[in-house]
Amino acid sequence: MNKSLNANGDLKLPALLGLGGALFSMHFGASSMVWPMNWGKESGSSYLIAFAGAFITSLLLVLFAYIAMSRGNGTYSKITVKAIGKKFGVIYSCITIIVLGPLYAIPRMSAAAWDSIVQAFGLNPDNRILLIIFTVAFYLVTYWFLMNPGKAMDRISSILFPVLIIIVIIVVGKGMITPIADPVPKSYDTSAFAYGFTNGYATAEILCALVFGTVIINSLKEKGVSDTHMNKNIIRVGIVGLAILTCTHFCHMWIGAHTGGTIDLTYTALYTEVAIELLGKIGGVFFCLALFFAALTTAIGMASGCAEFFIDTMETDKFTYKQVSLAILILSTIFGCLGLTSLLDILGPILDGIYPAAIVLVLYYTFVPKCNEARGLNMCKWGMTAALIMGIVDTIYTYGARFHVDLGIYNTIYEALPLSSDKLAWVPFAIVACVIGYVVYREKDKGGVTNE
């Protein structure tokens, strides 16, 4: 009998905790650690409501993403192509992976690590030369590990990442026992729930889950979990991993809220300064070093995953894994040199634009009973298309506001849309489109058409 499974064919507790911890580790990178504290600081006394919104997009929907891949019987690219057609599906999945990888998520790792170093060691944050030198060095090291994984990668992930977790536990414990200050009112005009919901996009966790899902499913298969028990055990693993992530999100938002407006910093610089405030200069330095190696590990994993995705999707022998990895890291270096704040300002709205369609995809495969039948897939196609169009509309509006460009009647029309003030205008359009897609579908024969 398989030692990892019980008599019912489900994971035993040790195996369940092991896979749940692995899932948590994959998601608990620089963004899921740093962003919640920033959300808490900006939400102040409204942090509980903001947490409720962020919980949906950065935690609950992540669990649904794993369920969606299992019920869709395929990888991210395959379930996307199945839902919206080969041409559109390949284009959309490639765009999301490019954003998830070399344009945004990977360069965010080096940028976050640099912000922490600047804050911990008192460097000049405006020194672009040092930023460029650090970024180039960061991705040269990343490339070396990609081409020469060996035991060094295992040592980084098995030794230095736990160091980061220990420091986080110490910061969280100290921060909750002796908070820096009392919460102040939120610093934004929108509702706290909508703020948390839309800022949950920033972690890109749904897209990460759609990439990491294959790893979890394969791990379950290796442990002997059968197809009939797959969904149940994915849910169990997801609950364990995301329960831990929920605790870290909540604690970091609590601590951020209890900075009480005393720290005028954001993201990694904020977290580093909080560590210094609570633990002294040495605490900030240790946090900075641990974050660097955690970011490096995450960058290596993301770059490897993106390279494998493109090799599989392109289905060609013209490019090797090494060549694709190099191209990804060159782009990551270029965008990493922008710095974290500039990276978020310039590329953040693109993530907001593509995320709604991914949410529709995940919700469809999670909740529609016969998700692989043609009529339902047509409904998903319409919903995803509407969500993507409205996401693009929202992105254009956001860029106009961010760079102070008057778009005239475009702004007037957009602001008149329901839920546009909360950046959720895509929701009603996606719902209506799903209904239309379901109603207008025509059977091609009496038996119907099923896309398995």
Secondary structure, 3 states (H helix, E strand, C coil): CCCCECCCCCECHHHHHHHHHHHHHHHCCHHHHHHHHHHHHHHHHHHHHHHHHHHHHHHHHHHHHHHHHHHHCCCHHHHHHHHHCHHHHHHHHHHHHHHHHHHCHHHHHHHHHHHHHHHHHCCCCCCHHHHHHHHHHHHHHHHHHHHCCCCHHHHHHHHHHHHHHHHHHHHHHHHHHCCCCCCCCCCCCCCHHHHHHHHHHHHCHHHHHHHHHHHHHHHHHHCCCCHHHHHHHHHHHHHHHHHHHHHHHHHHHHHHHCCCCCCCCCHHHHHHHHHHHHHCHHHHHHHHHHHHHHHHHHHHHHHHHHHHHHHHHHCCCCCCHHHHHHHHHHHHHHHHCCCHHHHHHHHHHHHHHHHHHHHHHHHHHHHCCCCCEHHHHHHHHHHHHHHHHHHHHHHHHHHHHHCCCCCCHHHHHHHHCCCHHHCCCHHHHHHHHHHHHHHHCCCCCCCCCECC
